Amino acid sequence: RMGELFERDPDLKSVAVSTSRPWDETATSKALVAKIPSDEAGTVLDYGAGKTAKQTAILRENGYDATAYDFTIAPGIHDLTRQYDTVMASNMINTQGSDEMLDITLDQLQIATKSGGRRVLNLPITPRKGAWQAVDGAKSPKELREADVDKLVNNLSERYDQVEIISGTPASGPVIMASNPKKGGFNREVMG
C-alpha cells in the first residue's frame, strides 16, 4: 500500500527520503540501549534506518542482533518478511506526510513486532509533516506538540497493550515504548 500511496502523491516519498537521518545516535537509540540491554532485546529491527543504517551498525557493535529496514535501501538488504522482538523507529514517524501514510507505517511496525515484543520510537519536534497537528499553526506551539504526542499515543494504544513515554526523554520529542502488539486490527497487505 505504501507504493500505491507514493504513486498517488510523489511528494510524500520525497519528504520521507529527504529527512533520512545521517547521525550516529538519536534519543531513540539512547533510550533503547538504556531501557533494554542487548541480552534482553532479542532480534532488533531498525525501521527507517536511512541509507547508511549507521544506528544499526552501532547497535550491532554494542551486541544487539540488529537488522536495518528502509524503503530507500536496495531490495534484499532489509527484511520485513519476519517479526522482531524489538522494533526501533527513530526520527521517522514525524515525517509521515498524511494520516494514511501514518496508519500504513504504524501497521507495518505492529506487524513486524513479535507477540510479546516491543516497539521503541520517538516523535521529534522537527520536521513534523502532514500527519501532525503542528503543521496547522492553529494553536500555540506547546499545545500543538502535546496534541501530536496524544495522537501518537492514542494510535499506539489501538495497536499495543501497553504504551509508555520513557522517562528522561524530552517532552518536545518524547521516546515512546509500546509493548505486546494486539492481534488483528491491521491490514496485512501493508507489508507488500
Secondary structure, 3 states (H helix, E strand, C coil): CHHHHHHHCHHHHHHHHHCCCCCCCCHHHHHHHHHCCHHHHCEEEEECCCCCCHHHHHHHHCCCEEEEECCCCCCCCCCCCCCEEEEEECCCHHHCCCHHHHHHHHHHHHHHEEEEEEEEEECCCCCCCCCCHHHCCCCCHHHHHHHHHHHHHHHHHHHEEEEEECCCCCCCCCEEEEEEECCCCCCHHHHC
